[in-house]
Amino acid sequence: RQGILDDFALEKDDTAFPMKPQKILWEVRDYLGPDDYLLSDVGAHKMWISRYYQCHTPNTCLISNGFCSMGFALPGAIGAKLACPDRKVLAICGDAGFMMNVQDLETAVRLKLNVVYMIWEDGEYGLIKWKQQNHFGGRHSKLDFGNPDWELLARAFGMWGKSLQSCEQLRPALEEAFRQPGPALIGVPVDYRENLKLTEKLGSLECPL
């Protein structure tokens, strides 16, 4: 456990942009309170959250495992906020999974729920790419796609949105998003070159029995 914590802290001062997954999660953990909710959708980001996000209270990090349905976090966050309206609710989604249930933003707007959606943007099916690279010597099939302008998309639904242009904008964006009277959206370009580095790191670990 201490090794994971030490590893997690390595990138906490990194200012690179697009942002490293570890840095994004460090900022999220530092901002959210111990009883606030984080929901993870399905994609490469789920692997980082599962590895590094530190929970202080049971059941405050909700992840769709099992069949791993993409699109879980958007409506799931609505349910979490309805169940616990006094807690902050942040959903972290990949751009692909987010667009699978994007129509549910209308529900969050109509119900005036302050749910914040953070989209890790890479323009690819990142987890599929990661798995294919591991299995096929770095090669992968064509997995890229285009994305909408996140700020314009949010405005079209009648909600606040922000597309980050630098690492330093993340914390202020979180603070502003959670001040909104309804849902909010933050687009974060992510550097998934870190994925294969994590694979290599995990492959070198020794677990004593």
Accessible surface in RSA format (square Angstrom, percent):
REM  Atomic radii and reference values for relative SASA: ProtOr
REM  Chains: A
REM  Algorithm: Lee & Richards
REM  Probe-radius: 1.40
REM  Slices: 20
REM RES _ NUM      All-atoms   Total-Side   Main-Chain    Non-polar    All polar
REM                ABS   REL    ABS   REL    ABS   REL    ABS   REL    ABS   REL
RES ARG A   1   195.21  82.0 150.60  76.8  44.61 106.2  71.17  97.3 124.04  75.2
RES GLN A   2   114.93  64.3 109.94  80.4   4.98  11.9  57.48 122.3  57.45  43.6
RES GLY A   3    51.57  63.6   0.00   N/A  51.57  63.6  40.00 109.8  11.56  25.9
RES ILE A   4    51.33  29.2  49.86  37.1   1.48   3.6  50.18  36.1   1.16   3.1
RES LEU A   5    53.97  30.1  49.53  35.4   4.43  11.1  49.77  35.0   4.19  11.3
RES ASP A   6    79.16  55.5  72.98  72.6   6.18  14.6  31.06  73.1  48.10  48.0
RES ASP A   7    17.91  12.5  14.33  14.3   3.57   8.4  11.75  27.7   6.16   6.1
RES PHE A   8     6.03   3.0   5.79   3.6   0.23   0.6   5.79   3.5   0.23   0.7
RES ALA A   9    29.18  26.8  24.62  38.0   4.56  10.4  24.64  34.7   4.54  12.0
RES LEU A  10   124.67  69.4  93.44  66.8  31.24  78.5  97.45  68.4  27.22  73.3
RES GLU A  11    36.76  21.1  36.14  27.3   0.62   1.5   1.88   3.6  34.88  28.5
RES LYS A  12    76.09  37.1  72.30  44.4   3.78   9.0  38.93  35.0  37.16  39.6
RES ASP A  13   108.72  76.2  90.03  89.6  18.69  44.2  39.99  94.1  68.73  68.5
RES ASP A  14    33.21  23.3  23.06  23.0  10.15  24.0  10.18  24.0  23.04  23.0
RES THR A  15    91.23  64.9  75.17  76.2  16.06  38.3  41.01  55.1  50.22  75.9
RES ALA A  16    45.30  41.7  31.46  48.5  13.85  31.5  42.72  60.2   2.58   6.8
RES PHE A  17    72.73  36.4  39.88  24.7  32.85  85.5  40.31  24.4  32.42  92.8
RES PRO A  18    64.17  46.8  62.60  57.1   1.57   5.7  62.60  51.7   1.57   9.8
RES MET A  19     0.34   0.2   0.00   0.0   0.34   0.8   0.34   0.3   0.00   0.0
RES LYS A  20    37.86  18.5  37.74  23.2   0.12   0.3  11.05   9.9  26.81  28.6
RES PRO A  21     0.00   0.0   0.00   0.0   0.00   0.0   0.00   0.0   0.00   0.0
RES GLN A  22    13.18   7.4  12.75   9.3   0.43   1.0   1.44   3.1  11.74   8.9
RES LYS A  23    19.77   9.6  19.75  12.1   0.02   0.0   4.17   3.8  15.59  16.6
RES ILE A  24     0.00   0.0   0.00   0.0   0.00   0.0   0.00   0.0   0.00   0.0
RES LEU A  25     0.00   0.0   0.00   0.0   0.00   0.0   0.00   0.0   0.00   0.0
RES TRP A  26    73.96  29.7  73.10  35.4   0.86   2.0  58.32  31.1  15.64  25.4
RES GLU A  27    28.87  16.6  28.87  21.8   0.00   0.0   5.32  10.3  23.55  19.2
RES VAL A  28     0.13   0.1   0.03   0.0   0.10   0.2   0.13   0.1   0.00   0.0
RES ARG A  29    25.94  10.9  20.85  10.6   5.09  12.1  17.33  23.7   8.62   5.2
RES ASP A  30    91.87  64.3  64.60  64.3  27.27  64.5  13.29  31.3  78.57  78.4
RES TYR A  31    38.37  17.9  21.50  12.2  16.87  43.9  12.98   9.8  25.39  31.3
RES LEU A  32     8.09   4.5   0.28   0.2   7.81  19.6   0.28   0.2   7.81  21.0
RES GLY A  33    24.07  29.7   0.00   N/A  24.07  29.7  22.29  61.2   1.78   4.0
RES PRO A  34    78.15  57.0  77.12  70.3   1.03   3.7  77.12  63.7   1.03   6.4
RES ASP A  35    66.58  46.6  65.66  65.4   0.92   2.2  14.99  35.3  51.59  51.5
RES ASP A  36    16.86  11.8  15.27  15.2   1.59   3.8   0.00   0.0  16.86  16.8
RES TYR A  37    27.95  13.1  27.95  15.9   0.00   0.0   6.92   5.2  21.03  25.9
RES LEU A  38     0.00   0.0   0.00   0.0   0.00   0.0   0.00   0.0   0.00   0.0
RES LEU A  39     1.26   0.7   1.26   0.9   0.00   0.0   1.26   0.9   0.00   0.0
RES SER A  40     0.00   0.0   0.00   0.0   0.00   0.0   0.00   0.0   0.00   0.0
RES ASP A  41     0.56   0.4   0.56   0.6   0.00   0.0   0.00   0.0   0.56   0.6
RES VAL A  42    11.27   7.4  10.15   9.2   1.11   2.7  10.15   8.8   1.11   3.0
RES GLY A  43    11.83  14.6   0.00   N/A  11.83  14.6  11.83  32.5   0.00   0.0
RES ALA A  44     3.12   2.9   0.31   0.5   2.81   6.4   0.31   0.4   2.81   7.4
RES HIS A  45     1.07   0.6   1.07   0.7   0.00   0.0   0.00   0.0   1.07   1.2
RES LYS A  46    17.61   8.6  17.61  10.8   0.00   0.0   6.50   5.9  11.10  11.8
RES MET A  47    74.71  38.7  70.74  46.8   3.97   9.5  64.87  55.1   9.84  13.0
RES TRP A  48     2.96   1.2   2.96   1.4   0.00   0.0   2.96   1.6   0.00   0.0
RES ILE A  49     2.30   1.3   0.00   0.0   2.30   5.5   0.00   0.0   2.30   6.2
RES SER A  50    71.00  60.0  36.29  48.4  34.70  79.9  35.40  75.4  35.60  49.9
RES ARG A  51    63.59  26.7  51.00  26.0  12.58  30.0  18.54  25.3  45.04  27.3
RES TYR A  52     2.86   1.3   2.86   1.6   0.00   0.0   0.05   0.0   2.81   3.5
RES TYR A  53    18.54   8.7   1.65   0.9  16.89  43.9   0.85   0.6  17.69  21.8
RES GLN A  54    22.03  12.3  20.14  14.7   1.89   4.5  13.50  28.7   8.54   6.5
RES CYS A  55    64.78  49.0  35.88  40.0  28.89  67.9  19.10  48.4  45.68  49.3
RES HIS A  56   119.11  65.1  82.04  57.0  37.07  94.8  56.42  58.2  62.69  72.9
RES THR A  57    36.66  26.1  35.25  35.7   1.41   3.4  28.80  38.7   7.85  11.9
RES PRO A  58   110.60  80.6  91.30  83.2  19.30  70.2 101.82  84.1   8.78  54.6
RES ASN A  59   118.56  81.8 103.74 100.3  14.82  35.7  25.06  60.3  93.50  90.4
RES THR A  60     2.31   1.6   2.13   2.2   0.18   0.4   1.64   2.2   0.67   1.0
RES CYS A  61    29.21  22.1  10.11  11.3  19.10  44.9   4.77  12.1  24.44  26.4
RES LEU A  62    57.82  32.2  55.68  39.8   2.14   5.4  57.82  40.6   0.00   0.0
RES ILE A  63    46.82  26.6  21.30  15.9  25.52  61.5  21.30  15.3  25.52  69.3
RES SER A  64    17.46  14.8   9.81  13.1   7.64  17.6   9.43  20.1   8.02  11.2
RES ASN A  65    99.81  68.8  82.24  79.5  17.57  42.3  30.71  73.9  69.10  66.8
RES GLY A  66    74.89  92.3   0.00   N/A  74.89  92.3  45.07 123.7  29.82  66.8
RES PHE A  67   206.47 103.3 179.86 111.4  26.61  69.2 184.04 111.6  22.42  64.2
RES CYS A  68    43.61  33.0  35.04  39.1   8.57  20.1  13.71  34.7  29.90  32.2
RES SER A  69    64.70  54.7  56.67  75.6   8.03  18.5  46.51  99.1  18.19  25.5
RES MET A  70    62.85  32.5  42.26  28.0  20.59  49.0  17.75  15.1  45.10  59.8
RES GLY A  71     1.03   1.3   0.00   N/A   1.03   1.3   1.03   2.8   0.00   0.0
RES PHE A  72    57.99  29.0  49.15  30.4   8.85  23.0  57.10  34.6   0.89   2.5
RES ALA A  73     0.00   0.0   0.00   0.0   0.00   0.0   0.00   0.0   0.00   0.0
RES LEU A  74     0.91   0.5   0.87   0.6   0.04   0.1   0.87   0.6   0.04   0.1
RES PRO A  75    47.00  34.3  39.58  36.1   7.43  27.0  40.02  33.0   6.98  43.4
RES GLY A  76    21.47  26.5   0.00   N/A  21.47  26.5  16.80  46.1   4.67  10.5
RES ALA A  77     0.00   0.0   0.00   0.0   0.00   0.0   0.00   0.0   0.00   0.0
RES ILE A  78    13.36   7.6  13.36  10.0   0.00   0.0  13.36   9.6   0.00   0.0
RES GLY A  79    36.65  45.2   0.00   N/A  36.65  45.2  31.66  86.9   4.99  11.2
RES ALA A  80    12.95  11.9   2.63   4.1  10.32  23.5  11.11  15.6   1.84   4.9
RES LYS A  81    22.94  11.2  22.83  14.0   0.12   0.3   9.76   8.8  13.19  14.0
RES LEU A  82   102.71  57.2  79.45  56.8  23.26  58.5  81.53  57.3  21.19  57.0
RES ALA A  83    80.25  73.8  44.42  68.5  35.84  81.5  55.94  78.8  24.32  64.4
RES CYS A  84    32.38  24.5  27.84  31.1   4.54  10.7   7.37  18.7  25.01  27.0
RES PRO A  85    83.69  61.0  71.91  65.6  11.77  42.8  71.91  59.4  11.77  73.2
RES ASP A  86   144.88 101.5 107.75 107.2  37.13  87.8  38.85  91.4 106.04 105.8
RES ARG A  87    77.85  32.7  75.85  38.7   2.00   4.8  14.60  20.0  63.25  38.3
RES LYS A  88    74.99  36.6  73.04  44.8   1.95   4.6  24.12  21.7  50.87  54.2
RES VAL A  89     0.00   0.0   0.00   0.0   0.00   0.0   0.00   0.0   0.00   0.0
RES LEU A  90     0.06   0.0   0.06   0.0   0.00   0.0   0.06   0.0   0.00   0.0
RES ALA A  91     0.00   0.0   0.00   0.0   0.00   0.0   0.00   0.0   0.00   0.0
RES ILE A  92     0.00   0.0   0.00   0.0   0.00   0.0   0.00   0.0   0.00   0.0
RES CYS A  93     0.39   0.3   0.39   0.4   0.00   0.0   0.00   0.0   0.39   0.4
RES GLY A  94    11.40  14.1   0.00   N/A  11.40  14.1  11.40  31.3   0.00   0.0
RES ASP A  95     1.48   1.0   1.48   1.5   0.00   0.0   0.00   0.0   1.48   1.5
RES ALA A  96    11.26  10.4   4.97   7.7   6.29  14.3   9.39  13.2   1.87   5.0
RES GLY A  97     0.69   0.9   0.00   N/A   0.69   0.9   0.00   0.0   0.69   1.6
RES PHE A  98     0.91   0.5   0.00   0.0   0.91   2.4   0.91   0.5   0.00   0.0
RES MET A  99    74.12  38.4  59.62  39.5  14.50  34.5  60.00  51.0  14.12  18.7
RES MET A 100    93.69  48.5  68.03  45.0  25.66  61.1  63.01  53.6  30.68  40.6
RES ASN A 101    37.30  25.7  37.30  36.0   0.00   0.0   0.23   0.5  37.07  35.8
RES VAL A 102    24.34  16.0  24.34  22.0   0.00   0.0  24.34  21.1   0.00   0.0
RES GLN A 103   106.72  59.7  99.06  72.4   7.65  18.2  59.65 127.0  47.07  35.7
RES ASP A 104    36.40  25.5  36.28  36.1   0.11   0.3   2.31   5.4  34.09  34.0
RES LEU A 105     0.00   0.0   0.00   0.0   0.00   0.0   0.00   0.0   0.00   0.0
RES GLU A 106    77.64  44.6  77.02  58.3   0.63   1.5  47.05  91.0  30.59  25.0
RES THR A 107    35.00  24.9  35.00  35.5   0.00   0.0  21.76  29.2  13.25  20.0
RES ALA A 108     0.00   0.0   0.00   0.0   0.00   0.0   0.00   0.0   0.00   0.0
RES VAL A 109    39.21  25.8  33.78  30.6   5.43  13.1  33.92  29.5   5.29  14.4
RES ARG A 110   139.24  58.5 116.98  59.6  22.26  53.0  68.05  93.0  71.19  43.1
RES LEU A 111    75.41  42.0  55.72  39.9  19.69  49.5  59.60  41.9  15.81  42.5
RES LYS A 112   157.08  76.6 140.83  86.4  16.24  38.7  97.81  88.0  59.26  63.1
RES LEU A 113    20.81  11.6  19.60  14.0   1.21   3.0  20.81  14.6   0.00   0.0
RES ASN A 114    22.89  15.8  20.81  20.1   2.08   5.0  14.11  33.9   8.79   8.5
RES VAL A 115     0.00   0.0   0.00   0.0   0.00   0.0   0.00   0.0   0.00   0.0
RES VAL A 116     0.00   0.0   0.00   0.0   0.00   0.0   0.00   0.0   0.00   0.0
RES TYR A 117     0.00   0.0   0.00   0.0   0.00   0.0   0.00   0.0   0.00   0.0
RES MET A 118     0.00   0.0   0.00   0.0   0.00   0.0   0.00   0.0   0.00   0.0
RES ILE A 119     0.00   0.0   0.00   0.0   0.00   0.0   0.00   0.0   0.00   0.0
RES TRP A 120     0.48   0.2   0.00   0.0   0.48   1.1   0.00   0.0   0.48   0.8
RES GLU A 121    49.22  28.3  45.57  34.5   3.65   8.7   8.55  16.5  40.67  33.2
RES ASP A 122    40.45  28.3  11.39  11.3  29.06  68.7  16.89  39.7  23.57  23.5
RES GLY A 123    14.27  17.6   0.00   N/A  14.27  17.6  11.98  32.9   2.29   5.1
RES GLU A 124    36.69  21.1  34.59  26.2   2.10   5.0   6.95  13.4  29.74  24.3
RES TYR A 125    76.28  35.6  73.12  41.6   3.16   8.2  38.20  28.7  38.08  46.9
RES GLY A 126    10.68  13.2   0.00   N/A  10.68  13.2   2.94   8.1   7.74  17.3
RES LEU A 127    28.04  15.6  26.65  19.1   1.40   3.5  26.65  18.7   1.40   3.8
RES ILE A 128    78.43  44.6  77.42  57.7   1.02   2.4  78.27  56.4   0.16   0.4
RES LYS A 129    49.03  23.9  49.03  30.1   0.00   0.0  14.12  12.7  34.91  37.2
RES TRP A 130    17.16   6.9  16.42   7.9   0.74   1.7  16.12   8.6   1.04   1.7
RES LYS A 131   108.83  53.1 107.92  66.2   0.91   2.2  62.31  56.1  46.53  49.6
RES GLN A 132    40.97  22.9  40.03  29.3   0.93   2.2  12.53  26.7  28.43  21.6
RES GLN A 133    32.44  18.1  27.33  20.0   5.11  12.2   0.06   0.1  32.38  24.6
RES ASN A 134    72.67  50.1  38.43  37.1  34.24  82.4  21.40  51.5  51.27  49.6
RES HIS A 135   142.50  77.9 112.38  78.1  30.12  77.1  65.31  67.3  77.19  89.8
RES PHE A 136   110.02  55.0 102.86  63.7   7.16  18.6 109.11  66.2   0.91   2.6
RES GLY A 137    77.86  96.0   0.00   N/A  77.86  96.0  44.11 121.1  33.75  75.6
RES GLY A 138    37.78  46.6   0.00   N/A  37.78  46.6  21.64  59.4  16.14  36.1
RES ARG A 139   167.99  70.5 163.23  83.2   4.77  11.4  73.64 100.6  94.35  57.2
RES HIS A 140    77.36  42.3  45.91  31.9  31.45  80.5  32.60  33.6  44.76  52.1
RES SER A 141    58.41  49.4  44.65  59.6  13.76  31.7  50.03 106.5   8.37  11.7
RES LYS A 142   175.37  85.6 140.27  86.1  35.10  83.6 116.09 104.5  59.28  63.1
RES LEU A 143    22.15  12.3  17.14  12.3   5.02  12.6  20.73  14.6   1.43   3.8
RES ASP A 144    76.29  53.4  56.95  56.7  19.34  45.7  19.21  45.2  57.07  56.9
RES PHE A 145    59.82  29.9  37.52  23.2  22.30  58.0  49.68  30.1  10.14  29.0
RES GLY A 146    71.40  88.0   0.00   N/A  71.40  88.0  41.03 112.6  30.37  68.0
RES ASN A 147    44.46  30.7   7.10   6.9  37.35  89.9   7.10  17.1  37.35  36.1
RES PRO A 148    48.64  35.5  30.40  27.7  18.24  66.3  42.37  35.0   6.27  38.9
RES ASP A 149    79.51  55.7  60.31  60.0  19.20  45.4  29.17  68.7  50.34  50.2
RES TRP A 150     4.74   1.9   4.23   2.0   0.51   1.2   4.20   2.2   0.54   0.9
RES GLU A 151    57.45  33.0  54.58  41.3   2.86   6.8  10.19  19.7  47.25  38.6
RES LEU A 152    97.88  54.5  92.63  66.3   5.26  13.2  93.02  65.3   4.87  13.1
RES LEU A 153    29.39  16.4  24.47  17.5   4.93  12.4  28.26  19.8   1.14   3.1
RES ALA A 154     0.06   0.1   0.06   0.1   0.00   0.0   0.06   0.1   0.00   0.0
RES ARG A 155   159.58  67.0 147.53  75.2  12.05  28.7  65.67  89.8  93.90  56.9
RES ALA A 156    87.73  80.7  42.62  65.8  45.11 102.6  55.19  77.7  32.55  86.2
RES PHE A 157    52.25  26.1  38.59  23.9  13.65  35.5  44.11  26.7   8.14  23.3
RES GLY A 158    60.78  74.9   0.00   N/A  60.78  74.9  34.63  95.0  26.15  58.6
RES MET A 159    19.92  10.3   0.58   0.4  19.33  46.0  10.77   9.2   9.14  12.1
RES TRP A 160    51.72  20.8  40.52  19.6  11.20  26.3  36.64  19.5  15.08  24.5
RES GLY A 161    17.40  21.5   0.00   N/A  17.40  21.5   0.00   0.0  17.40  39.0
RES LYS A 162    64.10  31.3  64.10  39.3   0.00   0.0  22.62  20.4  41.48  44.2
RES SER A 163    22.52  19.0  21.77  29.1   0.75   1.7  19.44  41.4   3.09   4.3
RES LEU A 164     3.52   2.0   0.00   0.0   3.52   8.8   0.00   0.0   3.52   9.5
RES GLN A 165   126.46  70.7 108.07  79.0  18.38  43.8  42.70  90.9  83.76  63.5
RES SER A 166    34.83  29.4  34.61  46.2   0.22   0.5  28.08  59.8   6.75   9.5
RES CYS A 167     9.06   6.9   4.56   5.1   4.50  10.6   0.00   0.0   9.06   9.8
RES GLU A 168   113.49  65.2  94.16  71.2  19.33  46.0  73.07 141.3  40.42  33.0
RES GLN A 169    52.40  29.3  50.15  36.7   2.25   5.4  19.47  41.4  32.93  25.0
RES LEU A 170     0.99   0.6   0.99   0.7   0.00   0.0   0.99   0.7   0.00   0.0
RES ARG A 171    80.96  34.0  79.61  40.6   1.34   3.2  32.21  44.0  48.74  29.5
RES PRO A 172    72.23  52.6  68.66  62.6   3.57  13.0  69.85  57.7   2.38  14.8
RES ALA A 173     4.52   4.2   0.44   0.7   4.08   9.3   4.03   5.7   0.48   1.3
RES LEU A 174     0.37   0.2   0.37   0.3   0.00   0.0   0.37   0.3   0.00   0.0
RES GLU A 175    62.74  36.0  60.78  46.0   1.96   4.7  12.76  24.7  49.98  40.8
RES GLU A 176    69.09  39.7  69.09  52.3   0.00   0.0   7.17  13.9  61.92  50.6
RES ALA A 177     0.00   0.0   0.00   0.0   0.00   0.0   0.00   0.0   0.00   0.0
RES PHE A 178    24.01  12.0   4.48   2.8  19.54  50.8   4.66   2.8  19.36  55.4
RES ARG A 179   168.43  70.7 136.77  69.7  31.66  75.4  72.11  98.6  96.32  58.4
RES GLN A 180    39.99  22.4  32.20  23.5   7.79  18.5   1.91   4.1  38.08  28.9
RES PRO A 181   118.61  86.4  96.37  87.9  22.24  80.8 109.53  90.4   9.08  56.5
RES GLY A 182    12.03  14.8   0.00   N/A  12.03  14.8  10.40  28.5   1.63   3.6
RES PRO A 183     4.34   3.2   2.83   2.6   1.51   5.5   2.83   2.3   1.51   9.4
RES ALA A 184     0.00   0.0   0.00   0.0   0.00   0.0   0.00   0.0   0.00   0.0
RES LEU A 185     0.00   0.0   0.00   0.0   0.00   0.0   0.00   0.0   0.00   0.0
RES ILE A 186     0.00   0.0   0.00   0.0   0.00   0.0   0.00   0.0   0.00   0.0
RES GLY A 187     0.50   0.6   0.00   N/A   0.50   0.6   0.50   1.4   0.00   0.0
RES VAL A 188     0.00   0.0   0.00   0.0   0.00   0.0   0.00   0.0   0.00   0.0
RES PRO A 189    29.96  21.8  29.96  27.3   0.00   0.0  29.96  24.7   0.00   0.0
RES VAL A 190     9.19   6.0   0.00   0.0   9.19  22.1   0.00   0.0   9.19  24.9
RES ASP A 191    15.72  11.0  13.52  13.5   2.20   5.2   4.76  11.2  10.97  10.9
RES TYR A 192    32.56  15.2  20.94  11.9  11.62  30.2  20.52  15.4  12.04  14.8
RES ARG A 193   186.79  78.4 171.72  87.5  15.07  35.9  80.79 110.4 106.00  64.2
RES GLU A 194     8.87   5.1   8.71   6.6   0.16   0.4   0.00   0.0   8.87   7.2
RES ASN A 195     5.07   3.5   5.07   4.9   0.00   0.0   0.82   2.0   4.24   4.1
RES LEU A 196    72.25  40.2  67.24  48.1   5.01  12.6  67.67  47.5   4.58  12.3
RES LYS A 197   116.99  57.1 111.70  68.5   5.29  12.6  75.83  68.3  41.16  43.8
RES LEU A 198     7.19   4.0   4.65   3.3   2.54   6.4   6.65   4.7   0.55   1.5
RES THR A 199    49.45  35.2  42.74  43.3   6.70  16.0  43.40  58.3   6.05   9.1
RES GLU A 200   134.92  77.5 123.05  93.1  11.87  28.3  50.79  98.2  84.13  68.7
RES LYS A 201    80.62  39.3  74.92  46.0   5.70  13.6  57.32  51.6  23.29  24.8
RES LEU A 202    70.53  39.3  57.63  41.2  12.90  32.4  57.86  40.6  12.67  34.1
RES GLY A 203    68.87  84.9   0.00   N/A  68.87  84.9  36.77 100.9  32.10  71.9
RES SER A 204    83.72  70.7  53.66  71.6  30.05  69.2  48.68 103.7  35.03  49.1
RES LEU A 205   103.03  57.4  79.68  57.0  23.35  58.7  81.29  57.1  21.74  58.5
RES GLU A 206   163.38  93.8 134.31 101.6  29.07  69.2  51.60  99.8 111.78  91.3
RES CYS A 207   110.05  83.2  86.09  96.0  23.97  56.3  37.71  95.5  72.34  78.0
RES PRO A 208   123.23  89.8  95.55  87.1  27.68 100.6 107.07  88.4  16.15 100.4
RES LEU A 209   219.46 122.2 144.28 103.2  75.18 189.0 175.77 123.4  43.68 117.5
END  Absolute sums over single chains surface
CHAIN  1 A    10362.8       8035.0       2327.8       5855.0       4507.7
END  Absolute sums over all chains
TOTAL         10362.8       8035.0       2327.8       5855.0       4507.7
